[in-house]
Amino acid sequence: MGITQQEQRKVGVVVPVGALRGEKSIGVGEFPDLIAFAGLCKKMGIGLIQLLPVNDTGYESSPYSALTAFALHPLYLRIGDLPEVALVKGNLFVGKIEEIGKKFGNEPRFSYQGLLRAKMNLLREIYTANENSIADKAKKGGSLALWINKNSWVKEYAVYRRLKEANGEKSWKEWTSHSTVTAADIDALWKDTALRGEHLFWVWVQEALDTQFHKVATALAELGILLEGDLPILMNEDSCDVWANPAYFNLGLSAGAPPDMYSPAGQNWGFPTYNWQVQSKDAYGWWKRRLQAAEKYYHAYRIDHVLGFFRIWASRREDNSSVLGRYDPYLPVTQKDLEDLGFDDGRIRWISRPHIPTGEVWDSLKDSGGMDPGTVAAEVEQVFTKALDRIGKEELWLFKDSIRGEKDIEALGLHPAATVYLRGVWGNRLFLEYEKGTYSPVWYYRDSRGYASLAEGERNALDELLEKQRQDSEEKWETEGKQLLKVLTTSSSMIPCAEDLGAVPDCVPRVLTSLKILGLRVVRWFRAWDKEGQPYIPFEAYPELSVCTPSVHDSSTLREWWDREADQHVFSGFIGVPSLPKVYNPGTAKIILQKIVAATSRYRVFQIQDLLHLSLKWYAQDSASERINVPGTTNDFNWTYRLPGTIADIAQDEELVRAVAALTGATPDEKADAASAKTVTVKKTAVKAPAKKGKK
């Protein structure tokens, strides 16, 4: 039996659509630019193009913060290709398109909000000038009406977008009306003749995007290049899908990641978790419709944060951090479990609620500095009055019942030092009682006052109980993960690829393998972490059912990693080339990429920046400026990366084309040796450094 299309080994490239610089694009990459880019990839022997998510995110630049799981982003529409542009006499709109191009075209990174507003304003003008003819197409039997019937999701999307715009782009939770709706409410709004024109604007834009993107998908298929999409697992709370289908989500919980060495307070993403029980009642129809929509364009898809299908780290909405989060699902410890260990009500309260000594409050403010004794006394009194209740006559205090989380503490208006102290002590507990009579261990429970006070025998008994709960929970994760992922794999012919990074439970690789889902192996992180020296895993030991890559959109590029982060000596020894220079250059890139491309993974995929570094022509002065995203920061830098040249200019770089073709096997390979990596001075180019970083 021959190798199927799904089983073929391929070298791929990851590129955000917005990063492309085409001959006709105006300041940002547009869907039609992918055709020219695919032609270059074909020339270089690249067989797979992977995109970042392309769903509409409104004025939020992160592609993982979508307003919809179905609609495409208007930013990527080529306005000049719209038939309505040519219908207006005098080239009025052609001139305006050129103006936008002149204003935004030469920026090193694209101006997300400014460019989006300019394109949306122009689309409004074009729509207004052609409104009657577009309305005719939306009548029964018309081309737009037929498209609507095939894409029924667009009705609630159009209603949502009109309402969001009418409410100044605020979250639906802040709307003056229709913040809570039923399917009948949405249908009534859609059928309201007075609103028809506003709704059709959003439909018209989506139909145009679908037409252009479908043309791209067809062209890539004819070239024999796989197009891989990215399906973020979570939805923004402020999204059409959550607004229209709130029962599908747990709005009282916020998804994120547990604490680690990089984020000691964990990560709180602000996205609601899924109510899988409700979704199961209609056989996960929403997910199936998502896949059907994606399958119109993609041959493969990346399942973002696949661990979330097994269990997700969830925090209560009352907290800003995720330090008191828990895995969901998780088998909790019950009141009876604790009673069986000998804990009475008082002891259970002791380990599940923070107990604060009087003197500790005084010390936290006294030691903060900058306050005289009288001010300290006044501020301490405010803490006791607003935040705490005394336990009888003891010198111990509990948080008031009205305080449900960190947000309530911050809303008290206390001295900053007191707020910091109370926020910290809020997590000083062994258990958190999520529901009445059920308890989940907090991440730092071993550091809690309650745990430290236990006798050795009590600790051992409690640790045994928690280990049993963890093992039983993992069995549940495996069952649930397999069930949910099977829904995905049996509902689409697309090739599934999973982003399985993080603290991966043992059940995850078993399930992925059984369902033939490709896992992700990031070279810098694929190491035997439990062995002495934490050696890198040999490339020949990579699973065939995997995607191998040296960098991802949330990491530094390979060049920046090598220059600023890598354990160079260890990695050089690992690949068998001990003389690699300390400063990255095309020779270094050639050697490292050749080693990676030899990995036994089915797909060897590289960020476009990592391939461009095979030619000195495309090196930025500062390697940090070539990143796509810096996690934990919000600024105008993230998600706005652009290629350092047009697709046509890059195609003229024969050195680069030959180097990539040699890498992919499109041309006879050349033997690489350390001599080819001799130190080269990097040419300086006018590329801006990242904007100032800020906390999310």
Residue pairs with C-beta under 8 A, 6 or more apart in sequence:
6 495
7 602
8 47
8 602
9 602
9 603
9 604
10 47
10 48
10 226
10 602
10 603
10 604
11 45
11 46
11 47
11 48
11 597
11 603
11 604
11 605
11 606
11 663
11 664
11 665
12 46
12 47
12 48
12 49
12 50
12 226
12 228
12 603
12 604
12 605
12 606
13 41
13 46
13 48
13 49
13 50
13 605
13 606
13 607
13 608
13 611
14 50
14 51
14 52
14 549
14 552
14 553
14 605
14 606
14 607
14 608
15 37
15 49
15 50
15 51
15 607
15 608
16 29
16 51
16 52
16 63
16 553
16 628
16 639
16 641
17 29
17 30
17 31
17 33
17 34
17 51
17 52
17 54
17 76
18 28
18 29
18 75
18 76
18 110
18 639
18 640
18 641
18 642
19 29
19 608
19 628
19 641
19 642
19 643
20 29
20 30
20 33
20 34
20 37
20 643
20 647
21 29
21 33
21 642
21 643
21 645
21 646
21 647
22 29
22 30
22 32
22 33
22 36
22 646
22 647
23 36
23 646
23 647
23 648
24 30
24 32
24 33
24 78
24 80
24 81
25 33
25 78
25 101
26 79
26 97
26 100
26 101
26 104
26 105
26 115
26 119
27 100
27 101
27 103
27 104
27 105
27 107
27 110
27 111
27 115
28 75
28 76
28 104
28 110
28 115
28 642
29 76
29 642
30 76
30 77
30 78
30 212
31 76
31 77
31 78
31 209
31 212
31 213
31 215
31 216
32 78
32 81
32 212
32 215
32 216
33 647
34 49
34 216
34 219
34 220
34 227
35 215
35 216
35 219
35 220
36 647
36 648
37 49
37 647
38 49
38 216
38 219
38 220
38 223
38 225
39 223
39 651
40 647
40 650
40 651
40 657
41 47
41 49
41 225
42 223
42 224
42 225
43 651
43 657
43 661
43 666
44 657
44 660
44 661
44 664
44 666
45 660
45 661
45 663
45 664
45 665
45 666
45 667
46 225
46 660
46 664
47 224
47 225
47 226
47 664
48 225
48 226
48 227
48 228
48 300
48 603
48 605
49 220
49 225
49 226
49 227
49 228
50 228
50 230
50 300
50 302
50 605
51 227
51 228
51 229
51 230
52 63
52 230
52 553
52 628
53 63
53 64
53 66
53 229
53 230
53 231
53 232
53 304
54 63
54 72
54 73
54 76
54 213
54 229
55 63
55 66
55 67
55 68
55 69
55 70
55 71
55 72
55 73
56 66
56 67
56 68
56 71
56 72
56 73
56 74
57 63
57 65
57 66
57 67
57 73
57 236
58 67
58 164
58 169
59 112
59 113
59 116
59 169
60 67
60 236
61 112
61 113
61 636
61 638
61 639
61 640
62 629
62 638
62 639
63 73
63 230
63 232
63 639
64 232
64 234
64 304
65 236
66 232
66 235
66 236
66 239
67 160
67 161
67 164
67 236
67 238
67 239
67 240
68 153
68 157
68 160
68 239
68 240
68 241
69 235
69 239
69 241
69 286
69 290
69 293
70 151
70 153
70 154
70 157
70 289
70 290
70 293
71 153
71 154
71 157
71 202
71 206
71 209
71 240
72 206
72 209
72 210
72 213
73 209
74 116
74 119
74 120
74 123
74 205
74 209
75 112
75 115
75 116
75 119
76 209
76 213
77 119
77 123
77 205
77 208
77 209
77 212
78 212
79 85
79 93
79 97
79 119
79 122
79 123
79 126
80 94
80 97
81 212
82 126
82 208
84 126
84 127
84 129
84 130
84 133
84 134
85 93
85 94
85 97
85 126
87 130
87 133
88 126
88 129
88 130
93 122
93 125
93 126
93 129
96 122
96 125
97 122
100 115
100 118
100 119
100 122
103 118
104 110
104 111
104 114
104 115
104 118
107 642
108 625
108 642
108 686
108 687
108 688
109 636
109 637
109 640
109 641
109 642
109 688
110 640
110 642
111 636
111 640
112 636
112 639
112 640
123 201
123 205
124 201
127 134
127 201
127 204
127 205
131 197
131 200
134 144
134 200
134 204
135 196
135 197
135 200
136 142
137 143
137 144
137 145
138 144
138 145
138 148
138 200
138 203
139 145
144 200
144 203
144 204
144 207
147 203
147 207
147 210
148 154
148 155
148 203
151 206
151 210
151 293
153 289
153 293
154 202
154 203
154 206
155 186
155 187
155 190
155 199
156 186
156 190
156 240
156 244
157 202
157 206
157 240
158 190
158 199
158 200
158 201
158 202
158 203
159 186
159 189
159 190
159 199
160 172
160 240
160 243
160 244
161 202
161 240
162 195
162 198
162 199
162 202
163 172
163 175
163 178
164 170
164 172
164 175
167 174
167 175
167 176
171 237
171 238
172 178
172 179
172 238
172 242
172 243
173 179
173 237
173 238
178 185
178 189
179 243
180 246
181 243
181 244
183 244
186 244
189 195
190 199
210 296
213 297
214 296
214 297
216 227
216 297
217 227
217 296
217 297
217 298
220 226
220 227
221 227
221 299
226 299
226 300
226 495
227 297
227 298
227 299
227 300
228 298
228 299
228 300
228 301
228 302
228 495
228 497
229 294
229 297
229 298
229 300
229 301
229 302
230 301
230 302
230 304
231 290
231 291
231 294
231 301
231 302
231 303
231 304
232 304
232 305
233 303
233 304
233 305
233 306
233 308
233 309
234 255
234 269
234 271
234 272
234 273
234 304
234 305
234 308
235 241
235 242
235 249
235 271
235 272
236 242
236 270
236 271
237 249
237 251
237 270
237 271
237 272
241 248
241 286
242 248
242 249
242 251
242 272
245 286
247 275
247 278
248 274
248 275
248 278
248 279
248 286
249 272
249 273
249 274
249 275
250 272
250 273
250 274
250 275
250 314
250 328
251 272
251 317
252 316
252 317
253 272
253 273
253 314
253 315
253 316
253 317
253 328
254 268
254 269
254 270
254 271
254 272
254 273
254 314
254 315
254 316
254 317
254 319
254 322
255 269
255 271
255 272
255 273
255 308
255 312
255 313
255 314
256 266
256 267
256 268
256 269
256 313
256 314
256 315
256 322
256 325
257 263
257 266
257 267
257 269
257 313
257 322
257 502
258 266
258 313
258 322
258 325
258 443
258 503
259 265
259 266
259 322
259 323
259 443
259 444
260 266
260 503
263 632
264 323
265 321
265 322
265 323
266 313
266 315
266 321
266 322
266 323
266 325
266 443
267 322
267 632
268 315
268 319
268 320
268 321
268 322
268 325
273 312
273 314
273 328
276 480
276 484
279 285
279 286
279 287
283 487
284 484
284 487
287 487
287 488
287 491
288 487
288 491
291 301
291 488
291 491
291 492
291 494
292 491
292 492
294 301
294 492
294 494
295 492
295 493
295 494
298 494
299 494
299 495
300 494
300 495
300 496
300 497
301 492
301 494
301 495
301 496
301 497
302 497
302 498
302 499
303 309
303 485
303 488
303 496
303 497
303 498
303 499
303 517
304 499
305 499
306 485
306 498
306 499
306 500
306 508
306 512
306 517
307 500
307 502
307 504
307 505
307 508
309 480
309 481
309 484
309 485
310 477
310 478
310 480
310 481
310 505
310 507
310 508
310 511
311 327
311 328
311 329
311 330
311 473
311 477
311 480
311 481
311 505
312 327
312 328
313 322
313 325
313 326
313 327
313 328
314 325
314 326
314 327
314 328
315 321
315 322
315 324
315 325
316 324
316 404
316 405
316 434
317 405
318 404
318 405
318 406
318 407
318 408
319 325
319 405
319 406
319 407
320 405
320 406
320 407
320 410
321 406
323 427
323 442
323 443
323 444
324 405
324 426
324 427
324 432
324 442
324 443
325 443
326 432
326 434
326 440
326 441
326 442
327 473
329 473
329 476
329 477
329 480
330 440
330 469
330 473
331 469
331 472
331 473
331 476
332 434
332 435
332 438
332 439
332 440
332 469
333 431
333 438
333 439
333 440
333 441
333 465
333 466
333 469
334 437
334 438
334 439
335 348
335 437
335 438
335 439
337 465
338 347
338 348
338 439
341 458
341 461
341 462
341 465
342 458
343 351
348 439
350 450
350 453
351 429
351 430
351 431
351 448
351 450
351 451
351 454
352 429
352 430
352 431
352 432
352 433
352 439
352 450
353 398
353 399
353 429
354 398
354 399
354 425
354 426
354 427
354 428
354 429
354 449
355 391
355 396
355 397
355 398
355 449
355 450
356 388
356 396
356 397
356 398
356 399
356 425
357 395
357 396
357 397
358 395
358 396
358 397
359 395
360 425
361 380
361 383
361 384
361 388
361 397
361 418
361 421
362 376
362 380
364 417
364 418
364 421
365 371
365 376
365 379
365 380
365 383
365 415
365 417
365 418
365 421
366 376
368 415
368 417
371 379
371 415
379 414
379 415
379 417
379 418
380 418
382 414
382 415
382 418
383 414
383 418
383 422
384 390
384 397
386 412
386 413
386 414
387 399
387 400
387 403
387 409
387 412
387 414
387 422
388 397
388 398
388 399
388 400
389 397
389 398
389 399
389 400
389 401
390 396
390 397
391 397
391 398
399 422
399 426
402 408
403 409
405 426
406 423
406 426
409 419
409 422
409 423
409 426
410 419
410 423
412 419
414 422
427 442
427 444
428 447
428 448
428 449
429 442
429 445
429 448
429 449
429 450
430 441
430 442
430 445
430 448
430 450
430 451
431 439
431 440
431 441
431 442
431 445
432 439
432 440
432 442
433 439
434 440
441 466
442 448
445 451
451 459
451 462
454 462
474 505
474 506
474 507
475 507
477 505
477 507
478 505
478 507
478 510
478 511
481 507
481 508
481 511
482 511
482 514
482 515
485 496
485 511
485 512
485 515
485 517
486 515
488 496
489 496
489 515
489 516
489 517
495 518
496 515
496 516
496 517
496 518
497 517
497 518
497 520
497 547
497 603
498 512
498 517
498 518
498 519
498 520
499 520
500 508
500 509
500 512
500 519
500 520
501 520
501 522
501 525
509 519
511 517
512 518
512 519
512 545
513 543
513 545
516 545
517 545
518 545
518 546
518 547
518 602
518 603
519 543
519 545
519 546
519 547
520 546
520 547
520 549
521 537
521 542
521 543
521 546
521 547
521 548
521 549
521 599
521 601
522 549
522 550
522 551
522 552
522 555
523 536
523 548
523 549
523 550
523 596
524 550
524 551
524 555
524 561
524 565
524 566
526 536
526 537
526 542
527 534
527 535
527 536
527 537
528 534
528 535
528 537
533 570
535 574
536 570
536 571
536 574
539 548
539 595
539 596
539 598
539 599
539 600
540 598
540 599
540 600
541 600
542 548
542 599
542 600
542 601
543 600
543 601
544 600
544 601
544 602
545 602
546 601
546 602
546 603
547 601
547 602
547 603
547 604
547 605
548 596
548 599
548 601
548 603
548 604
548 605
549 604
549 605
549 606
549 607
550 558
550 561
550 592
550 593
550 596
550 606
550 607
550 610
551 557
551 558
551 561
551 606
551 607
551 609
551 610
552 607
553 607
553 628
553 629
554 628
554 629
554 631
555 561
556 564
556 565
556 623
556 624
556 627
557 607
557 609
557 610
557 613
557 623
557 626
557 627
558 584
558 589
558 592
558 593
558 607
558 609
558 610
558 613
559 584
559 589
559 609
559 610
559 613
559 619
559 623
559 626
560 623
560 624
560 626
560 627
562 568
562 584
562 588
562 592
563 582
563 583
563 584
563 623
564 623
568 580
568 582
569 578
572 578
572 579
572 580
575 591
575 592
575 595
577 591
577 673
577 674
577 677
578 674
579 674
579 677
580 588
580 591
580 592
580 674
580 677
581 587
581 588
581 677
581 678
581 679
583 679
583 682
584 613
584 623
585 616
585 677
585 678
585 679
585 680
585 682
586 613
586 614
586 615
586 616
586 659
586 680
587 675
587 676
587 677
587 678
587 680
588 677
589 610
589 613
589 614
590 614
590 659
590 663
590 672
590 676
590 677
591 672
591 673
591 674
591 676
591 677
593 606
593 610
593 611
593 614
593 663
594 663
594 669
594 672
596 604
596 606
597 604
597 663
597 664
607 628
608 643
609 626
609 641
611 656
611 660
611 663
612 618
612 643
612 644
612 650
612 656
613 619
614 655
614 656
614 659
614 660
614 663
615 653
615 655
615 656
615 659
616 680
616 682
616 683
617 645
617 653
617 655
617 656
617 683
618 644
618 645
618 650
618 653
618 656
619 682
619 683
619 685
620 626
620 644
620 685
620 687
621 682
621 684
621 685
621 686
621 687
622 687
622 689
624 689
624 690
625 687
625 688
625 689
625 690
626 641
626 687
627 641
627 690
628 638
628 639
628 641
629 638
629 639
630 637
630 638
630 690
630 693
632 693
632 695
632 696
633 693
633 694
633 695
633 696
634 694
634 695
634 696
635 690
635 691
635 692
635 693
635 694
636 691
637 690
637 691
643 650
644 685
644 687
650 656
651 657
658 667
660 666
661 667
662 668
662 669
662 670
663 669
